[in-house]
Amino acid sequence: MNSLQGRDFLSLTDLSSSELFHLLDQAAELKAGTLRPQCRQVLGLLFSKASTRTRVSFSVAMYQIGGQVLDLNPLVSQVSRGEPWADTARVLDRYLDVIAIRTFKQEDLTEFAHYARIPVINALTDLGHPCQILADLLTIREHLGFLAGKTLAYLGDGNNVANSLLLGCAMAGMHIRVATPRGYEPNPQVVTQAQHLALAGNGVLLTTDPQEAIEGAQVVYTDVWASMGQEAQAQDRAPLFEPYQVNSALMKQADPRAIVLHCLPAHRGEEITTEVLEGPQSRVWDQAENRLHAQKSLLVSLLGAS
């Protein structure tokens, strides 16, 4: 029996390292077309935040394996009128086979999963974005050949993506260096988890120096300086974050064969320049495509599709 069938995916720590690599291997097979599972199940999308890649990639993934998708817009459901997560979970549990939730508080996601018997997927919270990191690791492996021992430099805000990258890189045997302005570091509990997960000889480095982080790195990663819900702070943050912009000058300090990743949407001229985003080292569009394949692999495993 598939070891992931029926389980929740709220964080990368819900997986073992071997299960993580299984998902990546399976995603590669699905992308190549050598694996063609079929299911007749229904995926619900309950998104309280805007979404392009996550919403579309989950929908297409489910359709491609023969399932159905219901977009459960909170604004036109009882969730918007204050129905408790526990009640919503116990009702949707009886209609759906799996649900992906994009919300603000990780605690709300955890509460929903506690009351629902179906698999619950974290499609993004303020704490983490584990589905994104599945696609990131798939992309890195496609272009660099393997993950173990590679160094990823993340520059910018210590947000949900940075949190999940710390966990994913540690589990995959990669070195990760996270450079943020002081006061914008990743979640301390996540950092501790990553340090415990890191395989022998692989390090987790937090720094305020972008040059220290990027030196010799094979993967350079950035994200917006103000996440969803923080847009009003973007202008005030800009002067503090300018040294962390991924540009041609900073890229010269990375490995000459380094690839550049961004989870999108990108603010050109802020966290990354157009020259780098559209340049030969960018693998951003492959990374975006791989959301589809990684999430299809996740759905296949959680649903036990064959």
Secondary structure, 3 states (H helix, E strand, C coil): CCCCCCCCECCHHHCCHHHHHHHHHHHHHHHHCCCCCCCCCEEEEEECCCCCHHHHHHHHHHHHCCCEEEECCHHHCHHHHCCCHHHHHHHHCCCCCEEEEECCCHHHHHHHHHHCCCCEEECCCCCCCHHHHHHHHHHHHHHHCCCCCCEEEEECCCCHHHHHHHHHHHHHCCEEEEECCCCCCCCHHHHHHHHHHCCCCCCEEEECCHHHHHCCCCEEEECCCCCCCCHHHHHHHHHHHHHHCECHHHHCCCCCCCEEEECCCCCECCCECHHHHCCCCECHHHHHHHHHHHHHHHHHHHHCCC
